[in-house]
Amino acid sequence: MDALTLLADPTRRRIVELLADREMTAGEIASHFDIARPGVSRHLRHLREGGLVSVTRDAQKQIYRLETAPLAEVDQWFESIRSVWANRLDALETELRRGPIPAVGSHHEQDPTLRRNSA
């Protein structure tokens, strides 16, 4: 799975957030979730296979660490489309500041002097 697909899952996103703070064991990670440990282990396996996390052994413990290279690739992809969105949002802001555009012909119904002149 690619990084975006992996990060589409909210549990995996939360695991990435936890590991961004510090390295953790599987048990420490699992303590943050209301799902069974095998479910957390599956998410960790997916993240490991996708290259987002790595694992090292310390005696009996497996220590998980966030790998930033795949996240940098995702950030580069977002950067490539960020300017498109920024331009669109700037244009939207400009239009919102201009205010509503009156509908064609609506001024005749609202202005009584214009209605009298057109009769």
QUITA-V757779 format. One record per run of one state. SS is the DSSP state (~ for helix, > for strand, _ for the rest). FROM is the first residue (numbers start at 0). LEN is the number of residues. Records with the same first field share a line. If there is no record, write none. Layout:
SS=FROM-LEN + FROM-LEN
This chain:
_=0-2 + 7-2 + 21-2 + 30-6 + 49-3 + 58-2 + 66-2 + 98-7 + 110-1 + 118-1
~=2-5 + 9-12 + 25-5 + 36-13 + 68-30 + 105-5 + 111-7
>=23-2 + 52-6 + 60-6
